[in-house]
Amino acid sequence: MYVCLNRATAGGELPFEQFVDLAARTEFPGCDVDMGWGVQHGADALRALFESRNLKFGGWGPPDWRGDDASASAALDQTSAMVKVAHQIGIDTCCTWIMPSSKLPFIDNWNFHVLRLRPVADALRSRDLRLGLEFVSPYHLRRQQPHEFISSPGVMLELADAIGPNVGLLVDSFHVHASGTSFEHLAQIPASRIVHVHLNDCPTRDMHQIKDGERMLPGEGVIDLKRFIDALKRAGYAGPLSLEIFSDALRKMNPVDAALAARRATRGALDL
């Protein structure tokens, strides 16, 4: 496993080439990928951009599939172009998040996700790539809309099965903690079903008071991240760990200082 810089942590407003430079300058082993940039410039240019800075590839996401039918159709066309680039380079870390509440009743929301995400999964499957679904667990988001939806890995894997055989999970340490999922349970998930991982920490909060926008750097919070990493190893996962920190303190720093703080914390807490 290797740590990747995520735009939520530092460099979110930078052009992609500058974001990649930021990751290299602050000695991250890798960084997340703007596959739209890859479509615009080509697979060879994307590969060269990372190789010239000795960086590994992190995760990427499809265009937004949640809008009206016309925008969803346009997003699928864009996704198909991205899949071709990802296949040429072998970046098997395409993921999207699933909100844990909705205006739709559970079964209607379930069917909506199957309808919208099955074509995305099919496009990826045609190139031997996978789709990861991120379960989102904080209580305030589960109760944000009238109908609660999925907030745990087990039920999310059931939705994944309904969408396609190449669909699994994006596992986020923050959401593992907020869902009450044990590390033993995490270790039992087959490696083939873990598409990507987000790494972060959580402040001391009652479980019902955990807020999605309040995350901490590794070692600053209450999550036993060494046991989290060990569970992933036992599951057989060996891919990127995208360091995703939603933090007002980091956002107030310049990108270099924020990335350096994140890199130091990750090394100090996990030696990664």
N, C-alpha and C positions, 0 to 999 in steps of 0.2 A: 504494500500500500504506500501511497505517496500523497503529500498534501498539495492542494491546488488553491491558488488565490481565486476568490469569488468576487464578483463586482459589488455585491452587497456589503462586503467588508472594506474594500478600498478601490478607488479608481472607477466607480460606477459611471461617472460623467465623462470619462476620457474616451477618445476615439480608440477603436480596438487595438491598433498597432501600439499606441501609447500604453494601453492596459497591459499588453503582453510585455512591453519593455519594463513596466513597473514590477511585474512578477519576477522577471529575470534580475532586475536591479536589486530587489529585496530578497533574493536567493530562495524563492519558492521553487520546488521541483517542477511544478506545472501550473497551469491556469485554465479556467473555463474557456469555452470556445464560442465565438460568434459565428454560427454556421451561415448566417446571411452574408457575412464578409467572405466566407469561403465560396459561396455561390457567385458572388460578384467578381472575385479575383481568381477563382479556380483552385482545385485541390493542390496542385503543385505549389502555388503561392502560399497557401495555408500551411502546408508541410514545411516549406522553406522558412516561413516566419518563425515557426516553433523550433525547428532544428538549428537555425542560426543563433538562437538564444539558449540552446540546450534545455528546452522545456518539454515536458510531457503534456499530453492532452487531458483536459478535465471533462466536465459535462457540457451538454448543450440542450436546448429546448426547442420544440416546434413552435411555429407562429400560433397566436391565440386562436383556439378552436371553439371558443365559447359564445361567439356573437351570433348574428342572424345567419340564415342559410347561405346567403350570398357571400358574406365575409368568411364563413367557415369553408366554403368551396374554394375561395381564393387562397385561404391559408393552407389548404390541402395541396394546392398546386405548388405553393412555395415549399411546403414540407417535402414534396417529391423531389424537388431540385436539391434540397439540403441533404436528403438521404443519399443521393448519388455521390455527393462530395464526401459524406461521412463514410460511405462504403469504400471509396477509393483509398482513404487513409486508415480505415479500420477504427473509427471512433464510435464504439458501441455503448454510448452513455446518454441516449436521448431520454429526457424525463419531463414530466409535467406534474403540477400539484393539483390536488382535488380538495375543494373546500368542504368542511365537515358539517355544513348546514345549507339549506336552500329554501326558496319559496315553493319549490315543488315537493309533493309528498315523496317518500323514500323510493317507491317503485318507479315513479315517473322520472325521478332524478337518476336512478340506476339506468333506466332505459335510455335517457338522454346521453349519459356518458358512454354507454355501449355504442349508440348510434354515431356519436361524434368521434370517438377514439378508435373504433375498429378500422376505419379507413387509414388512420395514421399508423396503426400497428401493422396493417397489411402492407403499406408502403415500405415500412422498415423491414418487415419479414421478407419482402421480395429481394432484399439485399442482405439477408442473414443478419439483421440488426434487431435490437430489442427496444421496448418502450418501458420506462419505469414510472410508476405512479407513486406520488408522495402522499402519504397519509398525514393530515394536519390535525393536531390533537388538543390545543388549549381550549379550556372550557368556554371562554368568552366567545370563541369562534363557533363552537358547537351550538351555542344558544343564540347566535347573531340573527339567524333567520328562523322562520316558524317551524321548519322540519329538520331534525338532526339527520346527518348522513354518516359517512364512514370516518372513523377517527383512530383506527387500530390496524396493525399489519395483517392480522388474520382475515378480517372481512375485506380488506383491500385486495388481498390475493384472490379472494373469490370474485371480486369485480374484474381483476386482471384475467382470470380464467374465462370469464364471460366475453371479454374483449378479444382475446387471441392467445395462441400458444407461446408467443414470444413476448408476453407482457409480464412484468414483475414489479419490483418495488424500488423506489428511491427511499432509502433509510436515513432519516435525520435524527441525530442524537437527541436534540431538543424535543422532538415529537415522540421519540421512544420514551423519554422521561415523562413527558406530559400525559402520555397514554397509560402509564403504569405498566408498560411491557417489560418483562424481566429479561435480563441478559441471557438466561438459559433458553428462553423462548426464541430470542434473536438468533442464538447459535444454532438452532434447529432448522432455520430457513435454508433451503438449498442455495448454494452459491449462484446457480443459474437463474435464480429468481431475484437476486439482488443486482440491480442494474447500475446503481450509483449510490453514493453516500454523501451526506452533508454533516459537517463537524462543527459543533459549537457547545456552549455551556449555558447553564440556567441559574439565575439568582435564587437565593433562598426564598421560597414562596410556598404557601399552602397550595395544594394541587389545583384548587378552583380559582386561584389568584394568579396563576402563571399567564403572562401576556406574550403574545407572539412577537411583538416588536421589541421586547426587552431580553436581549441575549448577551452572553458574555464570552470572552475569549477562553480558550481551554485553560483549565487550572484555576479560574477565577470564581467558578460556581460550585454547584452541589453534585453535578453528574460525575460519576466515577468513569472517566473517559478511558482509563487504562483497561477496565473491565469491558467497556464498550468495544474497544479495539480488539481485545482478546476474543470476545464473542464473534466478531466479524471474521477473525482468523479461523476460529473453530468452524464457522459456517463455510469457510473456503473462499471468502472474498479476498481479492488481491488487487483491486482497482484503485482509482483516485478517491481521495477524501477532500471534497470541496469545502473550504473554510468559509462558512456563511454566517456572518455576525451582523445582526440588526442592532446597531448601537448608536445612540445620539453622540456619545463621546468620540467614537471613531469618525462619524460624519463631520464633526467640527475640526478634525485634524486635516492637514494637507495629505494627499494620497500617499506620499512616500512615508511620512511618519505613521500613518494608519497601518500601512502594509508592514512596516518594520515592527511595530508593536504586535501585530498579529503573528508575524513570523517568530519573534522572540518567545511569545507566550506558547506557541505550539511546540517549539523546541524544548522549552523549559518543562512543560507539563507532560509531553509524550515522547520527546526525543525523536520527532518526525520532521 
